[in-house]
Every structure is written in structure tokens, then in C-alpha cells.
């Protein structure tokens, strides 16, 4: 084992270091092996690669989850700590990353980074690269729940914009999102085998749902009419919203090259301009569906079942009475109470 070189170390200093190493050997340790093991120990970049690739496949992580995790790691963590050994990263490092991400991108991205790192370090503990998770005890930043849903007038403008869009296939995807409250990837990955158009049933497979369970949706009205019309226009297709064909694979020349559409970004930006929508996101369509159902007196349990949510508290955050309904309810309550003042006493 090399302890150093001359003239950086004198002969006496080298002898002292050698005695220290011999003392470790006498206690049953192997300094050379331990040094080699330390050099071979995984870095944070190695752990990130394992999490995003091997673990993501075996654990069945959703593509969106992997995409978001890769973004926050590449943006905030790996440039600063990627070369650091996993065992050397401490709570101080994590807290600094968390705070820097908040300054650079806001609380939501910062908390997403913290959650991703925590999952990675849990894996490191399982694999005995660490004895504890350095993220433990670091609190997330407070997040305000997003309440945005579209008014009647905004829904009218959204549907009118869909009617004007030159390509009706992606426009139909927006209509289906609005009429059913489904998640974006549930709609884009939908294929015709999931639908029983006679019975009016859409059975989403567990691989497509956030809860990893089959979700059966009873369709009727505009939603059912829409998918029936789409099927008439495409009687032999596989996907409701087909995208570009995949590149041929020389190893599998007979493989099916068809694949579903991957996003609606271009269309949604166009709709926001055409419909004059402020502070609007695609996910607000899902909240809007829930809120419209609540306005009609539908119970939270039924709304949650329609949206594929298992927690009533989650549904309650999505389904909120719109301002017009709240204002009307408060007005009627106030009028009733005010009328009590003039009511003659018996």
C-alpha cells in the first residue's frame, strides 16, 4: 500500500503512517481494500442513473414521473453534487439544494427535487451505501393549492376554439379531457379496445392510471357521442389519438410502428391565445369538470369515482363551487337572515 511520495512525505512521516496502517491491520481491518471500496463507491450521478433507468423500469414508474425527476436532478442537483460520493452527501447539502431550487424555480420545483432525492437516498440505504437518508427531517416548503377552474364563458370560448382548430384529432382530445375529467396521458394513450361503445363504458387499464388500478368510467351525453363519432371516422385504427409512427427497428422489422400522440402543447398554447385564457393550464380542465359536477349537486364520492380518485380530500381540492355559485349562495343566505329582522314576533 502506497502511503505517499517523496518529497511530499519525509521518511519519518512515511514510517508513522505505515505504523498507523499496520495498527489497523492488527485490529482486523484492511486499509487497502477499504480505500479501493471508497474509490469504487457510487456517486450521486451513479445513483441518479440507477433511479431513472433500472429502478424506474422495475418499479413501473410513470414516464411523467421519470421525466420530472430527471429535470429537477439535471437542473439543480447533479451540476453541484453529481460527482460527490453518495455516502458523503449530508443534510446541509440537501437543505442548500432545496433552498437554491426555491430561489431559482419556486416552491413546487424545490419540493419535487426534495421528494426525488429522498426516494433516491432511500434506495441508497437499502443497498447499504448509506446508513441514513439525509433528506429525513427537511420539511417541504408550503404550497398553495391551485384552485383555478374555467367559468361558463371560458368553457364556451375553449370549445369554440376547438371548433376552429384546423386539425380536429387533437381538438377532440381537449374535448374529451373537458367532458370526462380524465388525466392527459389517460386520454392520449387510450386505444379502442378500452371502449365498449354500445354499453358506454371506458375501462382504463392500470398501466395508464395514476393509482395503478383499473378505472371504469360510465360515459354518456357529449363524451359518449364524441367517441362514437370518432370511431365512425376511424373504424380500423388502434389509438383514439394516433401520433407519428415510430422509427423502424431493424431487429424487429414486423413490429407495430404505430404509437399514440405524446402531448398537446402546441394546441393548448393556440387555444389559450384564441380563447383569451389567463393563467390557464391543461390540468385546469380536470378541475373544471369536477367543479361543474359539484355545481349540479353531484356528491364528492361520485365525482371522485368518475375522476379515478381514491381520497375524498383530493376530490374536494379539485371540485370547488365556482364564484358565481358561491356568491349566489351567500346572497340567498344573507337575504334569508336579513328578512328575519322584519319578521313580526308571534
JOQUIGI-V495168 format. One record per residue. N is the residue number from 0. PSI is psi as a letter, one per 20 degrees, with the letter a starting at -180 (none if undefined). D_LAST is the distance of its C-alpha to the last C-alpha in Angstrom with 1 decimal. Layout:
n->{N | N}
psi->{PSI | PSI}
d_last->{D_LAST | D_LAST}
This chain:
n->{0 | 1 | 2 | 3 | 4 | 5 | 6 | 7 | 8 | 9 | 10 | 11 | 12 | 13 | 14 | 15 | 16 | 17 | 18 | 19 | 20 | 21 | 22 | 23 | 24 | 25 | 26 | 27 | 28 | 29 | 30 | 31 | 32 | 33 | 34 | 35 | 36 | 37 | 38 | 39 | 40 | 41 | 42 | 43 | 44 | 45 | 46 | 47 | 48 | 49 | 50 | 51 | 52 | 53 | 54 | 55 | 56 | 57 | 58 | 59 | 60 | 61 | 62 | 63 | 64 | 65 | 66 | 67 | 68 | 69 | 70 | 71 | 72 | 73 | 74 | 75 | 76 | 77 | 78 | 79 | 80 | 81 | 82 | 83 | 84 | 85 | 86 | 87 | 88 | 89 | 90 | 91 | 92 | 93 | 94 | 95 | 96 | 97 | 98 | 99 | 100 | 101 | 102 | 103 | 104 | 105 | 106 | 107 | 108 | 109 | 110 | 111 | 112 | 113 | 114 | 115 | 116 | 117 | 118 | 119 | 120 | 121 | 122 | 123 | 124 | 125 | 126 | 127 | 128 | 129 | 130 | 131 | 132 | 133 | 134 | 135 | 136 | 137 | 138 | 139 | 140 | 141 | 142 | 143 | 144 | 145 | 146 | 147 | 148 | 149 | 150 | 151 | 152 | 153 | 154 | 155 | 156 | 157 | 158 | 159 | 160 | 161 | 162 | 163 | 164 | 165 | 166 | 167 | 168 | 169 | 170 | 171 | 172 | 173 | 174 | 175 | 176 | 177 | 178 | 179 | 180 | 181 | 182 | 183 | 184 | 185 | 186 | 187 | 188 | 189 | 190 | 191 | 192 | 193 | 194 | 195 | 196 | 197 | 198 | 199 | 200 | 201 | 202 | 203 | 204 | 205 | 206 | 207 | 208 | 209 | 210 | 211 | 212 | 213 | 214 | 215 | 216 | 217 | 218 | 219 | 220 | 221 | 222 | 223 | 224 | 225 | 226 | 227 | 228 | 229 | 230 | 231 | 232 | 233 | 234 | 235 | 236 | 237 | 238 | 239 | 240 | 241 | 242 | 243 | 244 | 245 | 246 | 247 | 248 | 249 | 250 | 251 | 252 | 253 | 254 | 255 | 256 | 257 | 258 | 259 | 260 | 261 | 262 | 263 | 264 | 265 | 266 | 267 | 268 | 269 | 270 | 271 | 272 | 273 | 274 | 275 | 276 | 277 | 278 | 279 | 280 | 281 | 282 | 283 | 284 | 285 | 286 | 287 | 288 | 289 | 290 | 291 | 292 | 293 | 294 | 295 | 296 | 297 | 298 | 299 | 300 | 301 | 302 | 303 | 304 | 305 | 306 | 307 | 308 | 309 | 310 | 311 | 312 | 313 | 314 | 315 | 316 | 317 | 318 | 319 | 320 | 321 | 322 | 323 | 324 | 325 | 326 | 327 | 328 | 329 | 330 | 331 | 332 | 333 | 334 | 335 | 336 | 337 | 338 | 339 | 340 | 341 | 342 | 343 | 344 | 345}
psi->{p | p | i | a | q | p | j | h | p | r | g | g | g | h | h | g | h | g | g | g | h | h | h | g | g | h | j | j | r | n | h | g | g | h | g | h | h | g | h | i | q | q | r | h | g | g | h | g | g | g | g | i | e | g | g | h | g | h | i | k | q | q | h | h | g | g | g | h | g | h | g | h | g | h | g | h | g | h | h | h | j | h | i | q | q | h | i | i | p | r | h | g | g | g | h | g | g | g | g | h | h | g | g | h | i | r | h | g | h | g | h | h | g | g | g | g | h | g | g | g | h | g | g | h | g | h | j | k | i | r | i | q | o | i | i | p | i | o | q | q | q | p | p | p | p | p | i | p | r | q | r | g | h | h | h | g | h | g | h | h | h | g | h | i | p | i | o | i | g | h | h | h | g | g | g | h | g | g | h | i | j | r | q | g | h | h | g | h | j | p | r | i | i | i | p | n | h | g | i | l | p | o | o | p | q | h | i | i | q | h | i | k | q | p | o | p | p | o | q | r | b | h | g | g | h | g | h | g | h | h | h | h | h | m | i | i | r | g | q | h | m | q | b | q | q | r | q | q | o | h | i | m | i | j | q | o | i | q | q | r | q | h | r | k | g | g | g | h | h | g | g | h | g | h | j | l | p | p | l | p | q | h | i | h | h | g | h | g | g | g | h | g | g | h | h | j | j | q | q | h | g | h | g | h | g | h | i | k | p | i | p | h | h | g | h | h | h | g | o | p | p | r | h | h | g | g | g | g | g | h | g | h | g | g | h | g | h | h | h | h | h | i | p | q | q | none}
d_last->{103.5 | 103.9 | 102.4 | 103.4 | 106.3 | 108.9 | 108.7 | 104.9 | 105.5 | 108.5 | 110.4 | 109.0 | 105.4 | 106.0 | 107.4 | 104.3 | 102.0 | 104.2 | 104.0 | 100.2 | 100.2 | 102.6 | 100.4 | 97.5 | 99.9 | 100.9 | 97.2 | 97.1 | 95.6 | 97.1 | 96.6 | 98.2 | 95.9 | 92.8 | 93.7 | 94.3 | 91.0 | 89.2 | 90.9 | 89.9 | 86.3 | 83.7 | 82.3 | 78.8 | 80.1 | 81.6 | 78.3 | 76.5 | 79.0 | 78.6 | 74.8 | 74.7 | 77.4 | 78.4 | 75.1 | 73.0 | 74.9 | 74.9 | 71.2 | 70.2 | 68.5 | 67.0 | 69.1 | 66.2 | 66.0 | 69.8 | 69.7 | 67.0 | 68.8 | 72.1 | 70.7 | 69.2 | 72.3 | 74.7 | 72.7 | 71.9 | 73.6 | 77.0 | 78.4 | 77.8 | 78.3 | 79.9 | 83.3 | 81.9 | 82.4 | 79.3 | 80.0 | 80.2 | 76.8 | 74.4 | 70.8 | 71.7 | 73.1 | 70.0 | 67.7 | 69.8 | 69.8 | 66.1 | 65.6 | 68.2 | 66.6 | 63.2 | 64.9 | 66.8 | 64.4 | 60.9 | 59.0 | 58.9 | 62.6 | 63.2 | 61.0 | 62.7 | 66.0 | 64.9 | 63.8 | 67.1 | 69.2 | 67.4 | 68.1 | 71.8 | 72.3 | 70.8 | 73.6 | 76.0 | 75.0 | 75.4 | 78.8 | 79.7 | 80.3 | 77.8 | 76.3 | 72.8 | 70.6 | 70.6 | 67.3 | 65.5 | 63.2 | 63.0 | 59.4 | 58.4 | 57.1 | 53.3 | 52.7 | 49.7 | 48.5 | 49.2 | 46.0 | 47.6 | 46.9 | 47.5 | 45.0 | 45.0 | 47.2 | 49.6 | 49.9 | 50.8 | 53.5 | 54.8 | 55.3 | 56.8 | 59.2 | 60.2 | 61.0 | 63.3 | 65.1 | 68.7 | 68.8 | 66.2 | 66.9 | 65.5 | 62.7 | 61.8 | 61.5 | 58.8 | 57.0 | 57.2 | 56.0 | 52.9 | 52.2 | 52.7 | 51.9 | 55.3 | 57.4 | 60.2 | 63.1 | 61.5 | 61.6 | 65.0 | 66.7 | 65.3 | 67.9 | 67.6 | 68.3 | 64.8 | 63.2 | 62.7 | 61.9 | 61.6 | 58.9 | 57.4 | 58.0 | 59.2 | 60.5 | 61.3 | 64.0 | 63.5 | 66.2 | 64.0 | 60.6 | 59.5 | 58.5 | 61.9 | 60.5 | 60.5 | 57.4 | 56.6 | 54.5 | 53.2 | 53.8 | 52.4 | 51.8 | 53.4 | 54.9 | 56.6 | 57.7 | 59.2 | 61.4 | 62.5 | 63.7 | 65.4 | 67.2 | 68.5 | 70.0 | 71.6 | 72.4 | 74.9 | 73.7 | 72.8 | 70.2 | 67.2 | 68.1 | 71.8 | 73.4 | 77.0 | 79.5 | 80.7 | 84.3 | 86.8 | 87.8 | 91.6 | 91.2 | 88.8 | 89.9 | 87.9 | 84.6 | 81.5 | 81.2 | 77.8 | 74.9 | 71.3 | 70.1 | 69.6 | 67.0 | 65.1 | 65.6 | 67.3 | 64.9 | 61.8 | 63.2 | 63.8 | 60.3 | 58.8 | 60.8 | 60.2 | 56.4 | 56.1 | 54.4 | 53.9 | 54.1 | 54.5 | 56.1 | 57.0 | 54.8 | 51.7 | 52.1 | 51.3 | 48.1 | 47.2 | 47.5 | 45.3 | 42.6 | 42.7 | 42.2 | 39.3 | 37.7 | 38.0 | 36.0 | 39.2 | 39.0 | 41.1 | 43.2 | 44.2 | 44.9 | 47.1 | 49.0 | 49.7 | 50.9 | 52.9 | 51.1 | 50.8 | 48.4 | 44.7 | 44.7 | 47.4 | 45.5 | 42.4 | 44.7 | 45.9 | 42.8 | 40.4 | 37.7 | 39.2 | 37.8 | 36.4 | 34.4 | 33.2 | 32.3 | 30.4 | 28.5 | 27.6 | 26.6 | 24.2 | 22.7 | 22.4 | 20.8 | 18.1 | 17.4 | 17.7 | 15.2 | 12.5 | 13.1 | 12.2 | 9.2 | 6.4 | 3.8 | 0.0}
